[in-house]
């Protein structure tokens, strides 16, 4: 794609009023003060990860997510403690691993590609189609014995022979480090204890009990939810990404070139229907290079939009812990990055209200069409799964989904916010708590999340 996706080039018949600008700026300042108050907590998180990183020199350990992307906004629990959700990325480069490259449509090839511009197929031993390879997914072929690559190997992956070649399985790995030799980062415990599972999943959720951090002689209590994601480093998927070539007003070219040079990551698709050899292309570190370059106004406008989603667009969680709506911060971030790329950064300073309303109009349009192009791979639609759930639903949840049209509810609610934004930008917007986080804190050890 050489031009901006149609979803984000529509002409918006909206304008910002002075009152809306002032209201947003007031909330931005209040939000900035709240973030400043918890800076010692964020420093504590980064220091703990830095200390842990020294004990794992064989992996690259990085804080990603809202904390790592400098988009964290404090959640205060009813008992006065803070809740911090920390995403920790473990990634490494495996030597002597061949990553198949893109092949143009129609070209004869036996090896499935790293990235493909059209659906490819998985075949069984009798060469019958068993499922399709989604855009942006890949297989990883091994060209040497990974158990002999590194004497300090700590991840023992599973392999599978397919079509005469050996591929790396993505469902999980065996950790070769004795548990007592690989301590936790924050004192967190696994939701699914490691001593009860043979395979460590590439995506796991943990949590801590109450921690106490001393700030200016005052004890601050906090609980930490830890999402651990394990990934492999890969080169940039040029054939599927026009990120480097398309016209943009933000960020600068040298930033774009640096992001592409650093490549992408491969991890497991967190879905029970994923094929065991299928790896997902992800851009966590690329996104971090963008969001950490947000201006004050870009940053805090996005934080306010996240809070609007939590307060007015979420509809609670199901009995299995999944969000009823399925509209995630990732969806918001994708749309927001498109908007940032196509607008002069000065507009966020001069007319924050226009940015606020433009985002909501774009979000409404995407939900109505269930189309939102991936920011780095535009041929991939990140809203394709809206209304579909990763986990099986209970009878009550099934009944709720049949009685509620999520698309219609969201479109109507967003329309209400656009028409009267002042009624929704209230002071208590900054006090909203994510119900999914509360559900995770209530889980008992040993229950799957």
C-alpha positions as CSV (number, residue, x, y, z in Angstrom):
1,X,0.0,0.0,0.0
2,X,1.5,3.3,-1.1
3,X,-1.2,5.5,0.3
4,X,-3.1,6.0,3.6
5,X,-5.8,3.3,4.1
6,X,-9.3,4.7,3.2
7,X,-10.5,4.2,6.8
8,X,-8.2,7.1,7.9
9,X,-8.5,9.4,5.0
10,X,-12.2,10.1,5.2
11,X,-13.3,13.8,5.4
12,X,-14.5,14.5,8.9
13,X,-17.2,17.2,9.3
14,X,-16.2,17.9,12.9
15,X,-14.5,20.8,14.5
16,X,-13.0,21.5,17.9
17,X,-14.6,24.0,20.2
18,X,-12.6,26.1,22.5
19,X,-14.4,24.6,25.5
20,X,-13.5,21.1,24.4
21,X,-9.9,22.1,23.9
22,X,-9.7,23.6,27.4
23,X,-11.4,20.6,29.0
24,X,-9.0,18.2,27.4
25,X,-6.0,20.3,28.4
26,X,-7.2,20.4,32.0
27,X,-7.6,16.6,32.1
28,X,-4.2,16.1,30.4
29,X,-2.5,18.2,33.1
30,X,-4.3,16.3,35.9
31,X,-3.4,13.0,34.3
32,X,0.3,14.2,34.0
33,X,0.3,15.0,37.7
34,X,-1.0,11.6,38.6
35,X,1.6,9.9,36.4
36,X,4.3,12.1,38.1
37,X,3.1,10.9,41.5
38,X,3.7,7.3,40.7
39,X,7.1,7.8,39.0
40,X,8.9,6.1,41.9
41,X,6.7,3.0,41.3
42,X,7.7,2.9,37.6
43,X,11.3,3.4,38.6
44,X,11.0,0.5,41.0
45,X,9.6,-1.7,38.2
46,X,12.4,-0.8,35.8
47,X,15.0,-1.4,38.4
48,X,13.7,-4.8,39.3
49,X,13.7,-5.8,35.6
50,X,17.3,-4.4,35.3
51,X,18.4,-6.5,38.3
52,X,16.7,-9.6,36.9
53,X,18.3,-9.0,33.5
54,X,21.7,-9.4,35.0
55,X,20.8,-12.9,36.0
56,X,19.7,-13.9,32.5
57,X,22.5,-12.7,30.2
58,X,21.4,-15.3,27.6
59,X,18.1,-13.5,27.0
60,X,17.2,-9.9,26.1
61,X,14.6,-8.9,28.8
62,X,12.6,-5.7,28.0
63,X,9.7,-4.0,29.6
64,X,7.0,-3.4,26.9
65,X,3.3,-2.7,27.1
66,X,2.0,0.5,28.7
67,X,4.9,0.8,31.3
68,X,7.6,0.2,28.7
69,X,5.8,2.4,26.1
70,X,5.6,5.3,28.7
71,X,1.8,5.2,28.5
72,X,1.0,3.8,31.9
73,X,-1.7,5.5,33.9
74,X,-2.2,4.5,37.6
75,X,-5.1,2.4,38.7
76,X,-6.0,2.8,42.4
77,X,-7.8,-0.1,43.9
78,X,-10.6,0.3,46.5
79,X,-8.2,-0.5,49.3
80,X,-6.0,2.4,48.2
81,X,-3.2,0.2,46.7
82,X,-1.9,0.7,43.2
83,X,-2.3,-1.9,40.4
84,X,0.5,-2.0,37.8
85,X,0.3,-4.3,34.8
86,X,3.8,-5.0,33.5
87,X,4.5,-6.7,30.2
88,X,8.0,-8.3,30.1
89,X,9.4,-9.5,26.8
90,X,12.0,-12.2,26.7
91,X,13.6,-12.5,23.3
92,X,16.7,-14.0,21.7
93,X,18.3,-14.7,18.4
94,X,18.9,-18.3,17.6
95,X,22.0,-18.8,15.4
96,X,21.8,-21.2,12.4
97,X,18.0,-20.9,12.1
98,X,16.8,-20.4,8.6
99,X,13.8,-18.1,8.3
100,X,12.2,-18.7,4.9
101,X,11.7,-15.6,2.8
102,X,8.8,-14.2,0.9
103,X,7.9,-15.7,-2.5
104,X,5.8,-13.8,-5.0
105,X,2.3,-15.2,-5.7
106,X,2.4,-18.0,-8.3
107,X,6.1,-18.9,-7.7
108,X,6.6,-22.6,-7.1
109,X,8.0,-23.4,-3.7
110,X,7.9,-26.3,-1.3
111,X,8.9,-24.4,1.9
112,X,6.2,-22.3,3.6
113,X,7.3,-18.6,3.6
114,X,8.2,-16.4,6.5
115,X,5.6,-13.9,5.4
116,X,3.2,-14.2,2.5
117,X,0.9,-11.8,0.6
118,X,-1.8,-14.4,0.3
119,X,-3.1,-17.3,2.4
120,X,-0.8,-20.3,2.3
121,X,-1.6,-23.9,3.4
122,X,-0.5,-26.4,5.9
123,X,-0.5,-30.0,4.6
124,X,-0.6,-33.2,6.5
125,X,1.5,-36.3,5.6
126,X,-0.9,-37.1,2.7
127,X,-0.7,-33.5,1.4
128,X,-4.3,-32.7,2.3
129,X,-5.1,-29.2,3.4
130,X,-5.6,-29.0,7.2
131,X,-5.7,-25.2,7.7
132,X,-4.5,-21.9,6.1
133,X,-1.5,-19.9,7.1
134,X,-2.8,-16.4,7.9
135,X,-1.1,-13.3,6.5
136,X,1.8,-12.3,8.7
137,X,2.2,-15.8,10.1
138,X,5.3,-18.0,9.5
139,X,7.0,-21.3,10.1
140,X,10.6,-21.5,11.3
141,X,12.8,-24.1,9.7
142,X,15.8,-25.4,11.6
143,X,19.1,-25.9,9.8
144,X,21.0,-27.3,12.8
145,X,20.4,-29.0,16.1
146,X,19.3,-26.2,18.4
147,X,20.1,-28.3,21.4
148,X,23.8,-28.1,20.4
149,X,23.9,-24.5,19.4
150,X,24.7,-22.9,22.8
151,X,26.0,-24.6,25.8
152,X,24.2,-21.9,27.9
153,X,20.9,-22.8,26.2
154,X,18.1,-22.2,28.6
155,X,15.1,-22.8,26.3
156,X,14.6,-26.3,24.9
157,X,12.0,-25.9,22.1
158,X,10.1,-28.7,20.6
159,X,10.6,-29.7,17.0
160,X,8.5,-31.4,14.4
161,X,9.3,-33.0,11.1
162,X,7.1,-31.8,8.2
163,X,7.5,-32.3,4.5
164,X,11.0,-33.5,5.0
165,X,12.1,-30.5,7.0
166,X,12.4,-29.8,10.7
167,X,10.4,-26.9,12.1
168,X,10.2,-25.2,15.5
169,X,7.0,-25.6,17.4
170,X,5.5,-22.4,18.9
171,X,3.3,-23.8,21.6
172,X,5.9,-23.6,24.3
173,X,9.3,-24.8,25.5
174,X,11.0,-26.6,28.4
175,X,12.9,-24.3,30.7
176,X,16.3,-26.0,31.5
177,X,16.9,-23.7,34.5
178,X,16.0,-25.2,37.9
179,X,13.2,-23.1,39.4
180,X,15.4,-22.1,42.4
181,X,18.1,-20.8,40.0
182,X,15.7,-18.6,38.0
183,X,14.0,-16.4,40.6
184,X,11.0,-14.2,39.9
185,X,11.3,-10.5,39.0
186,X,8.9,-8.9,41.5
187,X,8.1,-11.9,43.7
188,X,5.3,-12.9,41.3
189,X,3.7,-16.3,41.3
190,X,2.6,-18.2,38.2
191,X,-1.1,-18.4,37.8
192,X,-0.4,-21.9,36.5
193,X,2.5,-23.2,38.7
194,X,5.5,-24.3,36.7
195,X,6.0,-27.4,38.8
196,X,2.6,-28.6,37.5
197,X,3.2,-28.1,33.8
198,X,5.7,-29.8,31.6
199,X,5.7,-27.1,28.9
200,X,6.2,-23.4,29.6
201,X,3.9,-21.4,27.3
202,X,5.3,-18.5,25.4
203,X,2.7,-16.3,26.9
204,X,2.0,-16.4,30.7
205,X,0.3,-14.3,33.3
206,X,1.6,-13.9,36.8
207,X,0.8,-11.7,39.8
208,X,2.4,-10.6,43.0
209,X,1.0,-10.3,46.5
210,X,1.0,-6.9,48.0
211,X,4.4,-5.1,47.7
212,X,5.5,-1.9,49.5
213,X,7.6,0.8,48.0
214,X,9.0,3.6,50.1
215,X,8.6,7.0,48.5
216,X,9.8,10.1,50.5
217,X,9.4,8.2,53.7
218,X,5.8,7.1,52.8
219,X,4.9,3.5,52.2
220,X,3.0,2.9,48.9
221,X,1.3,-0.4,48.5
222,X,1.0,-2.0,45.1
223,X,0.1,-5.3,43.3
224,X,1.7,-6.2,40.0
225,X,0.2,-8.2,37.2
226,X,3.0,-9.6,35.0
227,X,2.5,-10.8,31.5
228,X,5.6,-12.7,30.3
229,X,6.0,-13.0,26.5
230,X,8.8,-15.1,24.9
231,X,9.8,-14.3,21.4
232,X,12.5,-14.8,18.7
233,X,14.1,-12.0,16.8
234,X,13.4,-11.8,13.0
235,X,14.2,-9.5,10.1
236,X,11.6,-6.9,9.0
237,X,8.9,-8.3,6.7
238,X,9.5,-5.9,3.8
239,X,7.1,-7.6,1.4
240,X,4.2,-7.1,3.7
241,X,5.1,-3.8,5.1
242,X,5.0,-0.4,3.4
243,X,5.9,1.4,6.7
244,X,9.3,2.6,5.4
245,X,8.1,3.8,2.0
246,X,4.7,5.4,2.6
247,X,4.4,9.2,3.0
248,X,4.0,10.4,6.6
249,X,4.2,13.5,8.7
250,X,5.4,11.7,11.8
251,X,7.9,10.3,12.9
252,X,11.1,11.5,11.2
253,X,12.7,9.3,8.5
254,X,15.7,8.3,10.7
255,X,13.3,6.9,13.3
256,X,11.5,4.9,10.7
257,X,14.8,3.5,9.3
258,X,16.0,2.6,12.8
259,X,12.7,0.7,13.5
260,X,13.0,-1.3,10.2
261,X,16.7,-2.0,10.8
262,X,15.9,-3.5,14.3
263,X,13.4,-6.0,12.8
264,X,10.4,-7.6,14.3
265,X,9.6,-10.5,16.7
266,X,8.0,-13.9,16.3
267,X,5.9,-15.4,19.1
268,X,2.9,-17.8,19.5
269,X,-0.6,-16.7,18.6
270,X,-2.5,-16.8,21.9
271,X,-5.5,-18.8,20.5
272,X,-6.5,-22.3,21.1
273,X,-7.1,-22.8,17.4
274,X,-3.6,-21.9,16.4
275,X,-1.5,-24.5,14.5
276,X,1.4,-25.8,16.7
277,X,4.0,-24.8,14.1
278,X,2.5,-21.3,13.5
279,X,4.4,-18.2,14.7
280,X,2.9,-14.8,14.8
281,X,4.8,-11.7,13.6
282,X,4.7,-8.9,16.3
283,X,6.1,-5.4,16.5
284,X,6.2,-4.7,20.3
285,X,9.7,-3.1,20.1
286,X,8.8,-1.1,17.0
287,X,5.7,0.3,18.7
288,X,7.8,1.3,21.7
289,X,10.1,3.3,19.5
290,X,7.1,5.3,18.3
291,X,5.2,5.8,21.5
292,X,8.2,6.8,23.5
293,X,8.6,9.7,21.0
294,X,5.0,11.0,21.6
295,X,4.8,14.6,22.5
296,X,3.1,15.6,25.8
297,X,-0.1,16.2,23.9
298,X,0.0,13.0,21.8
299,X,0.8,11.0,24.9
300,X,-1.9,12.3,27.2
301,X,-4.6,12.5,24.6
302,X,-4.1,8.8,24.0
303,X,-4.2,8.1,27.8
304,X,-7.5,9.9,28.0
305,X,-8.8,7.9,25.0
306,X,-7.9,4.7,26.8
307,X,-9.8,5.9,29.9
308,X,-12.8,6.7,27.8
309,X,-12.7,3.2,26.4
310,X,-12.5,1.6,29.8
311,X,-15.3,3.8,31.3
312,X,-17.8,4.0,28.4
313,X,-17.0,1.3,25.8
314,X,-16.1,-1.7,27.9
315,X,-19.1,-3.7,29.2
316,X,-17.4,-5.7,31.9
317,X,-15.9,-9.2,31.7
318,X,-17.4,-12.6,31.1
319,X,-17.3,-15.5,33.6
320,X,-14.2,-16.8,31.8
321,X,-12.4,-13.4,32.4
322,X,-12.5,-12.2,28.8
323,X,-13.8,-8.7,27.9
324,X,-17.4,-8.8,26.7
325,X,-16.7,-6.3,23.9
326,X,-13.3,-7.5,22.7
327,X,-12.2,-3.9,21.9
328,X,-8.7,-3.7,23.2
329,X,-6.1,-1.0,23.8
330,X,-4.2,-2.5,20.9
331,X,-7.0,-1.6,18.6
332,X,-7.0,1.9,19.9
333,X,-3.2,2.2,19.6
334,X,-3.3,1.0,16.0
335,X,-5.9,3.7,15.0
336,X,-4.1,6.3,17.0
337,X,-0.7,5.6,15.3
338,X,-2.4,6.0,11.9
339,X,-3.8,9.3,13.0
340,X,-0.4,10.5,14.4
341,X,1.4,9.5,11.2
342,X,-1.0,11.6,9.0
343,X,-1.2,14.7,11.1
344,X,1.2,17.5,11.8
345,X,2.3,17.0,15.5
346,X,1.6,20.7,16.1
347,X,-2.2,20.0,15.5
348,X,-2.3,18.0,18.7
349,X,-1.0,21.0,20.6
350,X,-3.2,23.6,18.9
351,X,-6.4,21.6,18.5
352,X,-6.5,18.7,20.9
353,X,-10.3,18.6,20.6
354,X,-10.1,18.0,16.9
355,X,-7.7,15.1,17.5
356,X,-10.1,13.6,20.1
357,X,-13.1,13.8,17.9
358,X,-11.2,12.6,14.8
359,X,-10.0,9.5,16.6
360,X,-13.5,8.7,17.8
361,X,-14.9,9.1,14.3
362,X,-12.2,6.9,12.9
363,X,-12.8,4.3,15.6
364,X,-16.6,4.4,14.8
365,X,-15.9,3.9,11.1
366,X,-13.6,0.9,11.8
367,X,-16.1,-0.8,14.1
368,X,-18.9,-0.3,11.6
369,X,-16.9,-1.9,8.8
370,X,-14.9,-4.3,11.2
371,X,-11.8,-3.2,9.2
372,X,-8.7,-1.6,10.7
373,X,-5.5,-2.1,8.8
374,X,-2.5,-3.2,10.9
375,X,-0.1,-0.3,11.3
376,X,3.0,-2.1,10.0
377,X,1.4,-4.7,7.8
378,X,-1.7,-3.0,6.3
379,X,-3.0,-6.1,4.5
380,X,-3.7,-7.6,7.9
381,X,-7.0,-6.5,9.5
382,X,-6.7,-6.2,13.3
383,X,-10.4,-5.9,13.8
384,X,-11.2,-9.1,12.0
385,X,-11.7,-11.0,15.3
386,X,-14.0,-8.4,16.9
387,X,-16.8,-10.3,18.6
388,X,-14.9,-13.6,18.5
389,X,-13.6,-15.0,21.8
390,X,-10.4,-17.0,22.4
391,X,-11.9,-19.0,25.2
392,X,-15.0,-21.1,25.4
393,X,-18.0,-19.2,26.7
394,X,-20.2,-20.4,29.6
395,X,-24.0,-20.7,29.0
396,X,-24.6,-17.3,30.6
397,X,-22.0,-15.6,28.4
398,X,-23.4,-17.3,25.3
399,X,-26.9,-15.9,26.2
400,X,-25.5,-12.4,26.7
401,X,-23.7,-12.3,23.4
402,X,-26.9,-13.4,21.6
403,X,-28.9,-10.7,23.3
404,X,-26.4,-7.9,22.6
405,X,-25.2,-6.6,19.2
406,X,-21.7,-5.3,20.2
407,X,-21.2,-3.4,17.0
408,X,-24.4,-1.5,17.2
409,X,-23.9,-0.7,20.9
410,X,-20.4,0.6,20.4
411,X,-21.3,2.7,17.3
412,X,-24.2,4.3,19.2
413,X,-22.2,5.0,22.3
414,X,-19.3,6.6,20.3
415,X,-21.9,8.7,18.5
416,X,-23.1,10.0,21.9
417,X,-19.6,10.9,23.0
418,X,-18.9,12.8,19.7
419,X,-22.1,14.8,20.0
420,X,-21.6,15.8,23.7
421,X,-18.0,15.1,24.7
422,X,-18.2,17.3,27.7
423,X,-20.7,15.0,29.4
424,X,-18.2,12.1,29.2
425,X,-15.0,14.0,30.0
426,X,-15.8,14.2,33.7
427,X,-13.3,14.4,36.6
428,X,-13.9,10.8,37.7
429,X,-12.7,9.6,34.3
430,X,-9.2,9.5,35.9
431,X,-10.4,7.1,38.5
432,X,-11.6,4.3,36.3
433,X,-10.4,0.7,37.0
434,X,-10.1,-2.0,34.4
435,X,-12.5,-4.8,35.5
436,X,-10.4,-7.4,33.7
437,X,-7.5,-6.6,36.1
438,X,-9.8,-7.0,39.1
439,X,-10.8,-10.4,37.8
440,X,-7.2,-11.5,37.4
441,X,-6.4,-10.5,40.9
442,X,-9.2,-12.6,42.2
443,X,-8.0,-15.7,40.5
444,X,-6.6,-18.3,42.8
445,X,-3.3,-20.0,42.1
446,X,-3.6,-23.0,39.8
447,X,-6.6,-21.6,37.9
448,X,-5.9,-20.9,34.2
449,X,-6.3,-17.3,33.1
